[in-house]
Amino acid sequence: MAKRLLSLLLSFLGATAAAAERPNIIVILADDLGYGDLGCYNDASKIPTPNLDRLAAEGRRFTDAHSPSAVCTPTRYGVLTGRYCWRSRLKHGVLYGESPNLIRPGRITLASLLKQHGYATGCIGKWHLGLGNAKKTDYSKPLDPGPLQHGFDSFFGIPASLDLEPYLYVEDDKALHLPTEKIDGSEMRRDGGGGFWRGGRIAPGFAHIDVLPTLAEKAAAFVDARAKERETPFFLYLALAAPHTPWLPTERFAGASEAGPYGDFTVQVDWTVGRVLAALDRNRLTENTLVIFTSDNGAHWLPADIDKYGHRANGAFRGQKADIWEGGHRVPFIARWPGRVRPGTMCDETICHTDLLATTAGILGVDLPDDAGEDSFDLGAALLGKPYSSPLREATVHHSGYSVFAIRQGDWKLILGRGSGGFSTPRQIEPQLGEATGQLYDLAQDPSEQKNLYLEKPKIVEKMTELLGRYRGAGRSRAAREKTIPEKS
């Protein structure tokens, strides 16, 4: 009897120790925030970001991180599923506020994986992956499938971008208030502002300017609530709706930057991150929480904005949101995990948001099945600063808002087509006889993508074209299951 009791006690202690090794995980995804907006990425930034700078000082800053798409819906799909969205039914552009659900029921997501392994899971913010299965979402009925069917225990947020109607809050699988009223659309960048939204249906009492403060309050409350149940690790996916248009900083942040309403709104995003960090601190959860901050694509920042404010929201990179050039998809990516991620460090490994799923599986010490995370790679070694002998990704596929493909391998980047493929002009160039039909850049020598080497390096073009074709045809780029995260040193 005594031996059995001792065995049970040891088993219990072992399970408790294993639970203690599982970190809480918070992924904060900003909306249309550029690589050059943060002070820790750009010494010349016109926008103060003290909380994000603090996060970088206490964690690891990645300088070659990429969203899987240069626009938001497909990036969100990739974040949660570990799969490039162009493999789904959405081949270009984004969903709308009444679009049906995009993620196939039963597909493993970041949330469902963690829930399966004992995590409490919550999603707060901008969903933008479709709700329900009707051709046009009926907000008077339960919104199934939605976040709750994809692994989240709870959801609070808005259906799509803050400039896409209908404007309302959703809690779990129901609209808090139906969009029974109408709102007129507003003009883009009127009087130097950015208060643009499309006209349409709106719920009574819904105000665009209140959304970011509401999400900040909900996120802090989520952390406070989970602190009361410390034996259960938690996952929070905080998908901010800012600094995407409409640029509507509250009065407290008006004039807080030197980059106009966009810059002021970005200061408020930084403040929101600070609210989450403060909640972790006051609940003594910081030490066992992995916090990841990134953006869904580059900033929607025009050449005229650069001229007016002297601020380069996308850093030295060419292009902007939606473009196939680096400004469209190279994004800030910061990870803090005290005791595991070395503070104040930097990593230049090429990574992609789709890698979050396999990396999380590595943290849990489990393998992904072959039909999950087809484009996801375990970044554990890069995250923890452990030695590795070869790149963690063979190559990375980029995709523009208008469905232009590119592939990155090492320092080489091949774009299948001419022009931006997005918002910048020219969007598309029809090459004349004898001209290059695509773009090839050596990013080590030419990070701003100014010198097209497509005609000078035909063998590289051929090799990379073949690789991209193989990835597209095979339905996956991850060839085998990834090894688990290295042991704690």
C-alpha positions in Angstrom: 0.0 0.0 0.0 2.8 2.4 1.0 4.6 1.7 -2.3 1.4 2.4 -4.3 0.9 5.7 -2.5 4.5 6.6 -3.1 4.1 5.7 -6.8 1.0 7.9 -7.1 2.7 10.8 -5.3 5.7 10.6 -7.7 3.4 10.4 -10.6 1.5 13.5 -9.4 4.7 15.4 -8.8 5.9 14.5 -12.3 2.7 15.6 -13.9 2.8 18.9 -11.9 6.4 19.5 -13.0 5.5 18.7 -16.6 2.6 21.2 -16.4 5.0 23.8 -15.0 7.2 23.4 -18.0 4.3 24.3 -20.3 4.4 28.0 -20.8 1.3 30.2 -21.1 1.4 31.5 -24.7 0.2 34.9 -26.0 0.3 35.7 -29.7 -0.4 39.4 -30.4 -1.0 40.1 -34.1 -1.1 43.8 -35.1 -3.0 44.8 -38.2 -1.1 46.7 -40.9 1.9 47.6 -38.7 5.1 48.1 -40.6 8.6 46.8 -39.9 9.9 50.4 -39.5 7.3 51.6 -37.1 8.9 50.2 -34.0 11.9 52.0 -32.4 13.7 48.7 -31.8 13.7 48.1 -35.6 14.1 51.7 -36.8 16.3 54.2 -35.0 14.7 56.9 -37.1 11.1 56.0 -36.4 8.8 58.9 -35.7 6.6 56.8 -33.5 7.4 56.1 -29.8 6.9 52.4 -28.9 8.3 51.9 -25.4 6.4 48.8 -24.5 7.4 47.0 -27.7 11.0 48.2 -27.3 10.9 46.8 -23.8 9.6 43.5 -25.1 12.5 43.3 -27.6 15.0 44.2 -24.8 13.6 41.4 -22.7 13.4 38.9 -25.6 14.5 38.1 -29.1 14.0 40.2 -32.2 13.8 38.5 -35.6 14.9 40.6 -38.5 13.8 38.4 -41.4 10.3 37.4 -40.4 7.5 37.2 -43.0 3.7 37.1 -43.1 2.6 34.3 -45.4 0.5 36.9 -47.3 0.7 40.6 -47.9 -2.9 41.0 -46.8 -4.7 40.1 -43.7 -7.2 37.2 -44.1 -4.7 34.8 -45.6 -2.1 35.6 -43.0 -4.6 34.9 -40.2 -5.4 31.6 -41.9 -1.6 30.8 -42.0 -1.1 31.8 -38.3 -3.7 29.4 -37.1 -3.3 26.5 -39.5 0.4 26.5 -40.4 -0.7 26.3 -44.0 -0.4 28.8 -46.9 -3.9 30.2 -47.6 -3.5 30.0 -51.3 -4.0 26.2 -50.8 -7.5 27.0 -49.5 -10.5 28.3 -51.5 -9.3 31.9 -51.0 -6.8 32.5 -53.9 -6.5 36.3 -53.6 -7.8 39.2 -51.6 -9.6 38.9 -48.3 -12.9 37.9 -46.8 -15.7 40.3 -46.0 -17.9 40.8 -42.9 -20.5 38.4 -44.1 -18.2 35.7 -45.7 -18.6 32.1 -44.7 -16.0 30.3 -42.6 -12.7 29.6 -44.3 -11.0 27.0 -42.1 -12.1 23.5 -42.8 -13.9 21.9 -39.8 -11.6 19.4 -38.1 -8.3 21.0 -39.4 -5.8 21.3 -36.5 -5.2 24.9 -35.5 -2.9 26.5 -33.0 -5.8 26.7 -30.6 -7.1 23.2 -31.0 -3.6 21.7 -30.6 -3.1 23.6 -27.4 -6.6 22.8 -26.1 -6.0 19.1 -26.8 -3.0 19.4 -24.5 -4.8 20.9 -21.6 -4.7 24.7 -22.4 -7.4 27.1 -21.8 -7.8 29.0 -25.1 -9.1 32.5 -25.9 -9.4 34.7 -29.0 -9.9 38.4 -28.7 -10.0 40.8 -31.5 -10.4 40.7 -35.3 -11.4 37.3 -36.6 -11.6 37.9 -40.4 -11.8 34.2 -41.2 -15.5 34.0 -41.9 -18.4 33.0 -39.6 -21.0 30.3 -40.3 -21.4 28.2 -43.4 -24.1 30.2 -45.3 -23.2 32.2 -48.4 -24.1 35.4 -46.4 -23.6 35.3 -42.6 -26.8 35.6 -40.6 -25.9 37.3 -37.4 -29.3 36.5 -35.8 -28.2 32.8 -35.6 -25.3 31.0 -33.8 -22.1 31.6 -35.8 -21.1 28.0 -36.4 -18.5 27.3 -37.6 -16.4 30.1 -36.0 -13.6 30.5 -33.4 -15.3 28.0 -31.0 -15.2 25.2 -33.6 -11.5 25.9 -34.3 -10.2 25.3 -30.8 -11.1 28.4 -28.8 -12.9 28.2 -25.5 -14.0 31.8 -25.9 -14.1 34.6 -28.4 -14.8 38.3 -28.2 -14.2 40.6 -31.1 -15.3 41.9 -34.5 -16.0 39.8 -37.6 -13.6 41.4 -40.0 -11.5 44.6 -40.5 -12.7 47.8 -38.8 -13.5 49.3 -42.2 -15.7 46.4 -43.4 -19.4 46.3 -42.5 -21.3 45.0 -40.6 -20.0 46.7 -37.5 -20.7 44.8 -34.3 -19.2 42.8 -31.6 -19.4 39.0 -31.4 -19.1 37.1 -28.1 -18.4 33.4 -28.4 -20.8 32.4 -31.2 -23.4 35.2 -31.0 -23.7 38.8 -32.0 -23.9 41.0 -28.9 -26.3 43.3 -30.7 -27.6 42.9 -34.2 -26.5 45.5 -36.9 -30.0 47.1 -37.2 -28.8 50.6 -38.0 -26.9 52.2 -40.9 -23.7 54.3 -41.1 -22.4 56.2 -44.0 -19.0 55.6 -45.4 -16.2 58.0 -44.8 -13.5 59.4 -47.1 -10.0 57.9 -47.1 -7.4 60.2 -45.6 -9.7 63.2 -45.5 -7.9 66.4 -44.1 -4.8 64.3 -43.5 -6.7 61.9 -41.3 -7.3 58.2 -41.8 -10.9 57.7 -40.5 -12.0 55.6 -43.4 -14.7 52.9 -43.3 -17.2 51.6 -45.7 -20.8 52.4 -45.3 -23.3 49.7 -44.2 -25.0 48.1 -41.2 -23.9 48.8 -37.7 -25.1 47.7 -34.2 -26.6 50.3 -31.9 -24.0 52.0 -29.8 -21.0 50.6 -31.8 -18.3 53.2 -32.2 -15.2 52.5 -34.2 -13.0 54.6 -31.9 -13.9 52.4 -28.9 -12.8 49.1 -30.5 -9.1 49.2 -29.6 -9.6 50.3 -26.0 -12.3 47.6 -25.6 -9.9 44.9 -26.9 -7.2 46.1 -24.5 -9.6 45.9 -21.6 -10.8 42.4 -22.6 -7.2 41.1 -23.0 -6.1 42.3 -19.6 -9.3 40.9 -18.0 -8.5 37.5 -19.7 -5.1 37.4 -18.1 -6.5 38.4 -14.8 -9.1 35.6 -15.0 -6.5 32.9 -16.0 -4.3 33.9 -13.1 -6.9 32.5 -10.7 -6.5 29.1 -12.3 -2.7 28.8 -12.5 -2.7 25.0 -12.7 -4.1 25.3 -16.2 -1.8 27.0 -18.8 -3.5 29.4 -21.2 -3.3 30.5 -24.8 -4.4 34.0 -25.8 -4.6 35.0 -29.5 -5.0 38.8 -29.4 -5.7 39.9 -33.0 -5.7 43.6 -32.9 -7.7 45.7 -35.4 -5.1 48.4 -35.5 -3.3 50.4 -36.8 -5.4 49.3 -39.8 -7.8 52.0 -41.1 -9.8 53.8 -39.7 -6.9 55.5 -37.9 -8.8 56.7 -34.8 -6.5 57.2 -31.8 -8.4 58.3 -28.7 -7.9 61.8 -27.3 -5.2 60.6 -25.0 -3.0 59.6 -28.0 -3.7 62.5 -30.3 -0.4 64.1 -31.2 1.6 61.3 -29.5 3.8 60.7 -32.6 5.3 62.7 -35.4 3.6 60.5 -38.0 0.0 61.8 -38.0 -3.1 59.9 -37.1 -1.5 56.6 -38.2 1.5 57.2 -35.9 -0.7 58.2 -33.0 -2.8 55.0 -33.5 0.3 53.0 -33.5 1.3 54.5 -30.2 -2.1 53.3 -28.9 -1.3 49.8 -30.2 2.0 50.0 -28.2 0.0 51.1 -25.1 -2.4 48.1 -25.6 0.6 45.7 -25.6 1.7 47.4 -22.4 -1.7 46.7 -20.8 -1.2 43.0 -21.5 2.4 43.0 -20.2 1.3 44.8 -17.1 -1.4 42.2 -16.5 1.2 39.5 -16.7 3.4 41.4 -14.2 0.8 42.1 -11.6 -0.4 38.5 -11.7 3.2 37.2 -11.5 2.8 35.3 -14.8 5.6 36.9 -16.7 8.2 34.3 -16.0 6.2 31.4 -17.4 4.6 33.1 -20.4 5.9 33.1 -24.0 4.8 36.4 -25.6 5.0 36.8 -29.4 4.3 40.1 -31.1 4.1 40.5 -34.9 2.0 42.0 -37.7 -0.2 40.5 -40.4 1.5 42.4 -43.2 3.3 45.6 -44.0 1.9 49.1 -43.4 -0.5 50.8 -45.8 1.9 53.7 -46.1 2.1 55.6 -49.3 5.1 57.5 -50.8 3.1 60.7 -50.1 3.0 59.7 -46.4 6.8 59.2 -46.4 7.3 62.7 -48.0 4.9 64.3 -45.6 6.1 62.9 -42.3 9.6 61.7 -43.0 8.6 58.3 -41.5 9.3 55.0 -43.2 6.7 52.7 -41.8 8.1 49.8 -43.8 11.7 50.6 -43.1 14.1 50.6 -46.0 12.1 48.0 -47.8 10.3 48.6 -51.1 6.6 48.7 -51.3 3.7 48.4 -48.8 0.8 46.3 -47.7 -0.5 44.0 -50.4 2.8 44.2 -52.4 5.0 41.2 -53.3 8.0 43.4 -52.5 9.5 43.1 -49.0 7.5 46.0 -47.6 4.4 44.0 -48.1 5.3 41.0 -46.0 8.5 41.5 -44.0 7.2 42.3 -40.5 8.5 42.8 -36.9 8.5 39.6 -34.9 9.5 39.6 -31.2 9.5 36.7 -28.8 9.9 36.9 -25.0 10.1 33.8 -22.8 12.1 34.5 -19.6 14.6 31.8 -18.7 14.3 30.3 -22.2 14.7 33.0 -24.7 17.9 35.1 -24.2 17.0 38.7 -23.6 18.3 41.5 -25.9 19.2 39.1 -28.7 18.6 39.2 -32.5 18.1 36.5 -35.1 18.4 36.8 -38.9 16.9 33.4 -39.7 14.2 33.6 -42.3 10.9 32.6 -40.7 7.2 32.7 -41.5 4.0 33.0 -39.4 3.0 29.6 -40.6 5.8 28.3 -38.4 3.9 29.0 -35.2 2.0 25.7 -35.3 5.0 23.4 -35.6 7.0 25.5 -33.1 4.2 25.2 -30.6 4.1 21.4 -31.2 7.8 21.4 -30.5 7.3 23.2 -27.2 4.7 20.6 -26.3 7.0 17.8 -27.4 4.5 16.3 -29.9 4.5 15.6 -33.6 2.1 17.1 -36.1 0.2 14.7 -38.3 0.9 14.8 -42.0 -2.4 16.5 -42.7 -1.7 19.5 -40.4 0.7 22.4 -40.7 1.8 21.5 -44.2 3.9 24.7 -44.4 5.0 24.9 -40.8 8.5 24.4 -39.5 9.7 24.1 -35.9 11.7 27.3 -35.1 12.7 26.1 -31.6 16.4 26.2 -32.2 16.2 29.8 -33.6 13.9 30.9 -30.8 16.1 29.6 -28.1 19.4 30.5 -29.7 20.5 26.8 -30.0 23.0 25.7 -32.6 21.7 24.3 -35.9 23.6 23.4 -39.0 21.3 24.3 -41.9 18.4 26.8 -42.4 15.2 25.8 -40.6 13.2 26.3 -43.8 14.3 25.1 -47.2 12.5 28.1 -48.7 9.6 30.4 -48.0 6.7 31.3 -50.3 5.4 34.8 -50.5 2.0 35.9 -51.9 0.6 39.3 -52.8 -2.9 40.7 -52.4 -3.5 40.1 -56.1 -2.1 36.6 -56.2 1.4 37.1 -57.4 3.8 34.5 -56.1 7.4 34.8 -54.9 9.8 32.3 -53.4 12.8 33.1 -51.1 15.7 30.8 -50.6 18.8 32.0 -48.9 19.5 35.5 -50.1 17.7 35.0 -53.4 14.1 36.1 -54.0 12.3 35.2 -57.2 9.0 36.9 -58.1 6.8 35.4 -60.8 5.8 38.5 -62.6 6.6 42.2 -62.9 5.3 45.0 -60.8 4.1 45.1 -57.2 1.2 42.7 -57.4 -0.4 44.8 -54.8 -1.3 48.4 -54.0 1.9 50.1 -55.3 2.2 51.3 -58.9 2.8 49.7 -61.2 0.8 46.7 -60.0 1.5 44.7 -63.2 4.0 45.2 -66.1 3.5 43.4 -69.4 7.1 42.7 -70.5 8.1 43.5 -74.1 9.9 40.9 -76.2 13.4 40.2 -74.8 12.6 41.7 -71.4 12.5 39.9 -68.1 9.2 38.2 -67.3 9.9 38.1 -63.6 12.1 39.6 -60.9 15.1 38.2 -59.1 16.9 40.0 -56.3 19.9 39.3 -54.1 18.6 40.6 -50.8 22.0 40.4 -49.1 23.3 43.0 -51.6 20.0 44.7 -52.5 17.5 44.6 -49.7 15.5 47.4 -51.3 14.9 45.3 -54.5 16.2 47.8 -57.0 18.4 45.7 -59.3 16.6 42.9 -61.2 18.9 40.1 -61.9 16.3 37.9 -63.6 18.1 37.8 -67.0 21.6 37.6 -65.5 21.0 34.5 -63.4 18.9 32.0 -65.5 20.1 28.9 -63.6 18.9 30.4 -60.3 15.6 31.4 -61.9 15.1 27.9 -63.2 16.0 26.2 -59.9 13.7 28.4 -57.8 10.9 28.3 -60.3 11.0 24.5 -60.1 11.0 24.5 -56.4 8.0 26.8 -56.2 6.2 24.6 -58.7 7.0 21.6 -56.5 5.6 23.3 -53.4 2.5 24.3 -55.1 1.9 20.9 -56.7 2.7 18.8 -53.6 0.3 20.5 -51.3 3.0 21.0 -48.7 6.4 22.4 -48.2 7.1 20.6 -44.9 8.4 17.2 -46.0 8.6 15.4 -42.7 7.6 15.8 -39.1 9.7 18.2 -37.1 11.9 17.3 -34.1 10.9 18.7 -30.7 12.3 21.8 -29.1 15.8 21.5 -27.6 16.0 20.7 -23.9 16.4 23.6 -21.5 20.0 24.2 -20.9 
